[in-house]
Amino acid sequence: MRVLGLTGGIATGKSLVARTFQELGAVVVDADELAHQVTAPGEPALEEIREAFGPQVFTPSGQLDRRALGRVVFGNAELRRRLEQIVHPRVRERLEEVVARLKATEVPLIVLEIPLLFETGEPLLRLIDRVVVVTAPEAVQLQRLMARNGFTEEEARARIGAQMPLALKVARADYVIDNGGSPEETRRQVEHLWEALRRENCTDRPR
């Protein structure tokens, strides 16, 4: 069974690609959703975040204020690493559990949508047979972030700059989906990749 890692820059359109794979019959696992789960009320990670970053990143009701936390960490590499040290191992553990469970079924393709796949490193790459990177021009990323998230241009640029350069991700990709055009064009690329994956015997390769 193939396990495809889906990654790319922020606001490049990974969700559209993931939805298309799902419509074609793949099972999609969203690492961001798992990150929300491991930082839900009652989870140990939440208290670690409170200890590391203080009450200012929480709402009055005790929920994690993700936008406030983003403002704190995305301009500070050391604080961002601290947050990743809290969250990433827990997300990786859940991904491993989900992949093991799905491999016992007959699903044709598992797609792991992991925005920080390369940044997280080898432990996650070992779960994956092939990597697809979704790209879009930076101007499109900025426009999407400001419209979707309500970011200022400065905040949007900071989010983009906090990630590995998209060109480096493309250099390590097995497949690239260009999402700079229309949704229909993107869907066609995913459909072609789906057919190629169905024909291909997928084996691991070092990165």
N, C-alpha and C positions, 0 to 999 in steps of 0.2 A: 504493500500500500504506500502510495506517495504522500509525503508531508511537504507542503510548499510553504516557505516563509514569505510573507507579504510585508514589504516595508517601503520606505521612501521618505521624502521630506515632509514636514508638517504642511497640511493643507494642499497636498498634491493630488488628493482624490483617492486615497487608499480605500475609503469606505465604498465608493462606487464600484471599484474593482472587486472588493470582497462580496458585495451584494450580487454582482453578476456571477461570480463563481458559485455562490449559494444557489442562485436561480438555476444554474446548470447542473446542480446535484452535489456540489462539494459541501462539507461541513466546515464552517468558519468559526474559529475561536479567536476572540478579540482580547488581546492582552490588556488594553485600556480598561475593558470591562472587569477583568480580573483584578486590576489595580484598584478599581473602585470597591470591589468586594473585600480585598484585604485591608482596606482603610475604612471599612464601615464601622458604625458604632459597635463597641464590644470586642473588636479585633485588637490583638496586641500591638499591631503596627500603629494604631491610632495614638496610643499612649506614648509610644516612642517618638512620634512626630510632635506631640505636645511637649515632651521633655526637651526635644532638640530645637524647636522653633517657637515655643511659647503660645499663650492663649490668643495672640493676635491673628493666628491663622485658623481660628475656629469661630463659628457663628455663636450668638448668645444661647442657642439651643444645644450647643455641643457638637454640631456637625462640622466636618472639615470644610473650611472655606477655600476651595481649590484655586479660585482666582487670586485670593490674598496670598496663598502659599506660592503660587506662580510668580507673583511680583517679588517675593522674597528671594526665591532660589534662582530664577532665570537670569539674574544679573550678577550672580555670585557662583563661580564654579565650585568652590569648596562646599557651600551649602547645598548645591545641587547634587554633588556626590554623596553628601550625607543623606539626603532624601532617598537617593537611588540605593544606598546601602540598606536602608530600612525596607524599601518596597520591592526592589527587584528580586531578591532571593525568594520572597514569598510568592511572587508572580511566577517565577520559574518553577517552583515546586508544584503549583497548581497546573501549569502548562504540562509538566511531565505526567501528572496524574491523568489529565484529560486525554493526552495523546495515547497513553497506555490503554486507557479504556476504549478509545475509538479504534485502536488497532485490532481489538478483539471483535470488531464488527465488520460489515462488508461495505462500508462507505467507499466510494471510488477515489476520493481525494480529501485530505485534511489540509485546510489553509489556516496557518497561524498568522494573524494580523498583528505584527509587532513593530511599532514605530521605531523603537530603538534597538532593533535586532543586532546590527553591527556594533553599536556602542556597548551593548550588554556583553557581547563577546562569545567565546567558545562554548560555554555550557548550553546556551540556547541553540547555537549553530549545530551542535551534535544531534539535536532533535529533528533536523531538517534535511531533506534530500536535495531540494533546489530552492533558489531564492529569486523572487521577482521584485523588482524595484519600480515604483510608480514615480514618474517625473512630471513636472509642470514648470513653466517659466517662473522666475522669482516674482515678477509683476503679478502673475496670477495668484501665487501663494499669498502675497500681501493683500490683494483685493479680497480673497476668500477669508483670510483671518480677520480683517477689519469688518467685513459684512457678517460673518458667521459668529464671531466671538465678541464683537464690539471693541476690539483692540484699537488703540491709536496706532499710527504707522510706526512709531518708536517701539511700542510693545510688540508689534508684529515682527519687526526686524530683529528684536532681541530673541524672540522665540525661534526664528529661522536660524539665527547665528549661534544659538545654543546647541544645535545639532551638528553631526558630522556633515561636511559639505556633500551636496547631492552628487556631485561628480565622482567622489570617492565611492559612494554607494553603488553608482552605476558601474564603476570599474570592477566591482566584486559581484555583480549580479549575473545570474544565469539567463534571465529574461528581463526585458525592460518594457513597461507599458507607458506610452506617452499620453498623458492626460491634459495636454495643453489645448486640445481641440474640443469638439462637441462630445456630449455623453455617448451619442451613437457611435462615434469613431472609437471611443474607448471601449465600449462594449464589444465591438467587432474584434478589436485586438485581443480581448479576453477570450472570446469564443475561439479564435484561431489558436491561442495558447492552450485552451482546454482540449482541443482536438489533438494538438501536438503531444500533450501530456498523456493522453489516452493511448497514443501509439508508442510512446517511449518507455523503455525499461529504465526506471530511475534508480541510480546508485549514488551513494555518497561520494563526495570528492572533497579533498582538503581545501581550506580557505586560508 
